[in-house]
Amino acid sequence: MLLLAGCGDQGPGTTRDQSGVTGRVHLGPQCPVETESEPCEDKPAAGSEVTVAKQLPGDSYSGGEVVARTTTDADGNYRVAVAPGSYVVTADAGMSCELMDAQVEAGAYSTVDIPCDTGIR
């Protein structure tokens, strides 16, 4: 019976399916000059790959083993199920994206927006 309970943690309806990371990947800047009267909003990074890796002990922005990947929708949004724990989340949009830390609690999704640099200066 213990063996079956251990295997059951991988199926639908488990804590892993009820917890994870969600957010938006955005690209900026979009204009070489931005003023208060003429703002230049970041744009969503549609179709970008988001990577979730285990956070290495002692370094909140250093990722270890990749545990999940997903792709953003047309609005740059993503949602990926992972078990509770500490993670580093990033994406592959623009010239580079920031490494973001995420703390995932059981039964909840942690919101992590990922800013990516377009290189426009």
HELIX and SHEET records of a PDB file:
HELIX    1   1 LEU A    2  GLY A    8  1                                   7    
HELIX    2   2 THR A   15  GLN A   18  5                                   4    
SHEET    1   A 3 LYS A  43  PRO A  44  0                                        
SHEET    2   A 3 GLY A  20  GLY A  28 -1                                        
SHEET    3   A 3 ASN A  77  ALA A  81 -1                                        
SHEET    1   B 3 LYS A  43  PRO A  44  0                                        
SHEET    2   B 3 GLY A  20  GLY A  28 -1                                        
SHEET    3   B 3 TYR A 109  THR A 111  1                                        
SHEET    1   C 4 LYS A  43  PRO A  44  0                                        
SHEET    2   C 4 GLY A  20  GLY A  28 -1                                        
SHEET    3   C 4 ILE A 114  ASP A 117  1                                        
SHEET    4   C 4 SER A  96  CYS A  97 -1                                        
SHEET    1   D 4 GLY A  63  THR A  71  0                                        
SHEET    2   D 4 GLU A  49  GLN A  55 -1                                        
SHEET    3   D 4 GLY A  85  ALA A  91 -1                                        
SHEET    4   D 4 MET A 100  VAL A 104 -1                                        
END                                                                             
